[in-house]
Amino acid sequence: MHNLHYVLVLCHDINMIFLNPDKYQSKCYERFIFYKSQLKGLLPTARVEHIGSSSISGAISKGDLDIFIGVDACELDIAIQKLIGIGFQIKQNTLRTPELCMLESLSEDIAFQVVANDSEFESFLIFRDRMSADSRLVIQYNEMKRSCQGIAHEEYRNKKSVFIQEVLK
């Protein structure tokens, strides 16, 4: 499995601030529903799923929205080009393979994980599902995030990566 450390969302401000779920989750869900409709029109055969902290009940977050877009491997590049055409760009400094491309919005705090169906990168869904099924993991995840407030982004990404790898074992 590729090191998901490189897949994690990169933070841009030095002081990370995490929001409680009641401050961001309903807004992210509404944005997800909007984008899901748009994406299904653009990529009718794609699987579009809400992932990331905003998809996990009770998880604290920076308030961003992550969307999983699963496509057949042969359609990945076409899907990427269509998403670029609606105002997204390839996210720099993240893992890019023939089975994964991360895109970010030019105008909102939204990221797309464009993934080849049946690839190892369906781990985004596995992580979400395991977290959603175990409130103890959510508590641990929140504690890990709170312990990262004020630390360097690289250290945060490392801690988050270790946590994700443990959940995926």
N, C-alpha and C positions, 0 to 999 in steps of 0.2 A: 504494500500500500504506500502511496506517496505520502510524504510528510504533510499533514494538513496544516502545519504551521504556516506554510506559504499561502494557504487558501484563505486564512482568516482575514476578516476585514481589517484594513489598516486605519488607525485613528490619525487624525490630522492635528488636533489641538493637544497641547501638552497636558492639561488637567482634564482627565476623563471624568465625566459626570454621568452617573447611572441614574436612570429614572425608575421609580416604582411602577409596577404594571398598570395601576389605575391612571397614570399620567400619560401613557403612550399606547397601550395595547389596542384599545378600541379604534384609535385613529389609524394605526398600522393595519388593522384588519379591514377597515373601510378602504384604505388605499390598495390593499391586496385585492379586494373584490373588484375594484375599478380596473386595476391592471390585469387581473385574470381575464376579464371580459375583453379588454383590448388585445391581449396576447393571443387569446383563442381565435380572434378574428384575423390576426396577423399570421399565426402559426397554428392552424386548425388541428393538426395531429399531435401537437406538443402536450406533454403533461405539465401542468402549471400548479405548483404547490407552494404554500406559505411555509417558510423555514426560518431558522434563526430564533433569537430570543423572543421576538415579538409573536412567534407562533406557539410559545411554551407558556402555558398558564402559570402566572406567579413569578416569572423570570424578570429580573431587572435588566435594563438595557440602556444603551446610548440613545435609543428611540428610533433607530434606523429600521428599514424594512428589507428583508432578504427574500427573494423569490427564486425557487428552483424551476428551471425550464428543461424538461427532459425531452430529447429528440433522438431520432435514429442517428447513428454515427455519421451516416452519409449525408445527413441534412444539417449537421452542426455548423459548417461554414456559411451556408445559406441563411440559417437562423440568425447567426451573428450579424451578418450584413443587414438583414431586415431590422434588427434591434438597433443597430447603429443609425439606421435611417429614421428612427423615431426619437432620436435624441439621447442615445446612450453611447458610451465609449468603452473601449477595452480598458480594464483596470490595470494600471501599471504595478509592478512589484508584487504580482501574485502568480501562483503556479498556472501555467498555460500548457495544455497537452492536446493531443488530437481528440481527447474525450472531455475536456473541460476548458471553458473560457468564462472568466468573470467580467461582467460589464457593470458600469456605474452610470447613474443618471447625471446629466450635465446640469440639472436644475433642482433635483430633490435628493434626499438622503436615502436612495434606493439602490440596491445591487441585485443583479441577476446572476445566478449561477447556471450557465448553459452547460448541460451535461448530456453525454451520450447515454442513452438508455442502456440498462444492464451493465454499466461500468462500475468500477470501484467507487466512483464519486456519488453514487446513490447513498453513500455514507451520510450525506447531509440529511436525508430522510430517516435513516436509522437513528442518528443522534437525536433528531427531533422526537421521534416516536418513543425512544427509551426515556428521554427526559420527561415527556408528557405522561408516561406511565408510572413514574416514580417521583412523588413529591419530595422525598429525601434527597434525590439528586438535584432537584431544583434548589433546595435550601443550600446544598453544598456549592452549587454553581454561583448562587447569589453571594455566598460568603467569600468565595474565591474572587469574584469581581469586586466586591467591596474592599477586599484587602489590596486591590490593585490601584485604588484611587490615589493619584499623585505620583505613581511610579512611571518609569520610562515605558514607552509604547512597546519596545522590543521585549522588555521583561513581561509586560502584560500578555503579549502574543504568545510568549513561551509558556507562561502559566496556563493560559487558555488552551493551548495546544495539548499540553500534558493532560488537562482535565478531559478534553474531547477524546483523546486516545484511550484513556481509562474507561470512559463510557462505551466506546466502540469495541472494547475487548470482548 
